[in-house]
Amino acid sequence: MRSKTNDTTRPKKKGRVGRITLLIAVPLLILLLIYVFLPVSTEVYTNTDSISDAIHDLQPRVVMLDGIIIKKQPDAVSCGITTVAVMSNYFNQTDQEVNDLIDKYDSKGNTDAVELLQRELPGRNVVFKANVANDAMIRDIHSSLIRGNPVMVFFGAPNPYNEPYYDTHGSVVYGIDLDSETITIANSYGYSEEISLVDFLNRMAYAERDRYTFGQRFVWKFIRVNKNMYVVVE
């Protein structure tokens, strides 16, 4: 009698693993190609031509506010609430600590800094602006400083928590010198800095993309980033 042989050999797992690997690798390769070849149309400013005509007739040429108390953010992600503290202390003539505001609002102001500033200044109108032309922004900042009001800004800045990269950052402008073309900033990292208007424009536009981390540059390939974001108090 001839014996029967049952061929019950199962498909090898190796083929299945290969298909899964391919399904993962192809989308990653596509994303990488998009990152490498998709252009980012962000102008890098090398001079103040985009604002020189706008600032030519502005007076006074130098405006510097007194009474700004520099505050240092307590950690890497508290720049928003730190700017709120600096602005609130100036307008309310107080000296609140940043941690007190964090406890007060249970927030570090990462996404709600404008709302928190409005709550700190209930008798004033807090106005957020974005994607404003360079010349209009400089005029706006100059006008606000003349009225005695500092300006909250959101821009790119060197990140001491992740050197040598830049990161999105909140700070307060409290001075401008149109003759030397410089801006004075209460940086939330705990110091006052004077930067050129060219540097300021590039930071406000997140223009020098090579200064930022790979992760940020990758995200910005797909998401439009607002530039010239600032807050004036009326």
C-alpha positions in Angstrom: 0.0 0.0 0.0 1.3 3.4 -1.0 1.6 5.8 1.9 0.1 9.3 1.6 2.2 12.3 2.3 0.5 15.4 3.6 2.2 18.6 2.6 1.3 20.9 5.4 4.2 23.2 5.2 3.2 26.7 6.4 4.3 29.9 4.6 7.4 31.2 6.0 7.2 34.2 8.3 10.2 35.7 6.5 8.0 36.8 3.6 5.5 38.4 5.8 8.2 40.4 7.7 9.6 41.5 4.4 6.3 42.9 3.3 5.8 44.7 6.6 9.3 46.2 6.3 8.5 47.4 2.8 5.2 49.0 3.9 7.1 51.0 6.5 10.2 51.8 4.4 8.4 53.2 1.4 6.4 55.9 3.2 9.6 56.9 5.2 11.5 57.1 1.9 8.8 59.3 0.4 8.8 61.6 3.4 12.6 61.9 3.2 12.5 62.8 -0.5 9.9 65.4 0.3 12.1 66.8 3.0 15.1 67.0 0.8 13.5 68.3 -2.4 10.5 70.4 -1.3 11.6 74.0 -1.4 10.9 76.4 1.5 10.2 79.9 0.2 11.5 81.8 3.2 13.5 84.9 2.4 16.6 85.5 4.5 17.1 89.3 5.0 20.7 90.7 4.6 19.8 94.3 5.0 16.9 96.6 6.0 15.8 97.5 2.5 12.3 96.1 3.2 11.8 98.7 6.0 14.3 101.5 5.3 11.7 103.8 3.6 9.1 103.1 6.3 11.4 104.1 9.2 13.1 107.1 7.5 10.7 109.7 8.8 9.9 108.1 12.2 10.5 110.3 15.2 11.9 110.1 17.8 14.7 108.0 16.5 15.5 106.4 19.9 12.9 105.1 22.3 13.9 103.2 25.4 11.4 102.3 28.2 12.4 102.3 31.9 10.9 100.0 34.5 11.3 96.7 32.7 12.2 93.9 35.1 14.0 91.1 33.4 12.8 87.6 34.4 14.3 84.2 33.6 12.1 81.3 32.6 12.4 78.5 35.2 12.7 75.8 32.6 13.0 75.1 28.9 9.3 75.6 28.0 8.1 78.6 30.1 9.0 81.5 27.9 5.3 82.3 27.3 4.4 82.8 31.0 7.7 84.6 31.5 6.8 87.2 28.9 3.4 87.6 30.7 5.2 88.2 33.9 7.5 90.9 32.4 4.5 92.7 30.7 2.3 92.4 33.8 4.9 93.7 36.1 5.6 96.7 33.9 1.9 97.7 33.5 0.8 96.9 37.0 4.0 98.1 38.6 4.5 94.9 40.5 7.3 92.3 40.7 5.6 89.0 40.4 7.8 85.9 40.0 7.2 83.6 37.1 6.5 80.6 39.3 3.8 82.5 41.0 2.0 83.1 37.7 2.5 79.4 36.8 0.8 78.4 40.0 -1.9 81.1 39.6 -3.0 79.9 36.1 -1.7 76.3 36.2 -0.1 77.1 32.8 3.3 77.8 31.4 1.8 80.0 28.7 2.9 77.9 25.8 -0.3 78.3 23.9 -2.3 80.8 25.9 0.2 83.6 26.7 -2.0 86.2 25.0 -5.1 85.1 26.9 -3.2 85.1 30.2 -1.8 88.6 29.5 -5.3 89.9 28.9 -6.4 88.4 32.3 -3.4 90.2 33.9 -4.4 93.5 32.2 -8.3 93.5 32.4 -8.6 97.2 31.8 -6.6 97.2 28.6 -7.0 95.7 25.1 -4.4 93.1 24.3 -4.1 92.6 20.5 -2.3 89.7 18.8 -1.0 90.3 15.3 0.7 88.0 12.8 2.0 88.0 9.2 2.2 91.8 9.2 4.5 93.4 6.6 8.0 94.3 8.0 7.5 98.0 7.6 4.1 98.0 9.3 5.4 95.9 12.1 8.4 98.2 12.8 6.0 101.2 12.7 3.7 99.4 15.1 6.4 98.6 17.5 7.8 102.1 17.4 4.4 103.6 17.9 3.7 101.3 20.9 7.0 102.2 22.5 6.3 105.9 22.1 3.1 105.4 24.0 5.1 103.8 26.8 4.0 100.2 26.0 6.5 97.3 25.5 5.7 94.7 22.9 5.5 90.9 23.3 7.1 89.1 20.4 7.3 85.4 19.3 10.4 84.7 17.3 13.4 82.4 16.8 16.2 82.7 19.4 19.3 80.7 20.4 18.2 78.0 22.8 20.6 77.5 25.8 18.8 74.3 26.6 19.7 72.8 23.1 22.8 74.5 21.9 23.7 75.5 19.2 20.1 75.4 17.8 17.5 78.1 17.7 13.9 77.5 18.9 10.6 79.3 18.9 10.7 81.8 21.8 8.7 84.5 23.5 10.3 87.8 24.7 9.5 91.5 25.2 10.7 94.4 23.1 11.3 97.6 25.1 13.6 99.7 23.0 14.4 100.7 19.5 17.2 102.8 17.9 16.4 103.7 14.3 19.7 105.4 13.7 21.8 102.4 14.7 19.0 100.1 13.5 18.9 98.0 16.7 16.2 96.5 18.9 16.4 96.0 22.6 14.8 92.9 24.0 14.0 91.5 27.5 14.9 87.9 26.6 12.9 85.3 28.6 16.2 83.4 29.1 17.0 86.0 31.7 19.0 88.8 30.0 18.6 92.0 28.0 20.0 91.9 24.5 20.4 94.4 21.7 20.2 92.9 18.2 20.3 94.5 14.8 17.0 95.1 12.9 18.2 92.6 10.2 18.7 89.9 12.9 15.3 90.8 14.3 13.5 90.5 11.0 15.1 87.1 10.3 14.2 85.9 13.8 10.6 87.1 13.4 10.3 85.3 10.1 12.1 82.1 11.2 14.1 82.7 8.1 17.5 81.1 8.8 16.1 77.5 8.8 19.5 75.9 9.1 19.7 77.3 12.7 16.8 75.1 13.8 16.6 71.4 14.6 16.0 68.8 12.0 12.6 68.1 13.6 11.4 71.7 13.3 12.7 72.0 9.8 10.9 68.8 8.8 7.6 70.0 10.3 7.9 73.3 8.6 8.0 71.5 5.3 4.3 70.7 5.8 3.0 73.4 8.1 2.9 77.1 7.2 4.6 79.0 10.0 3.3 82.4 10.9 5.9 85.2 10.9 6.0 88.6 12.5 3.9 87.5 15.5 3.6 90.1 18.2 1.3 91.5 20.8 0.5 95.2 21.5 -1.3 96.6 24.5 -3.7 99.5 23.9 
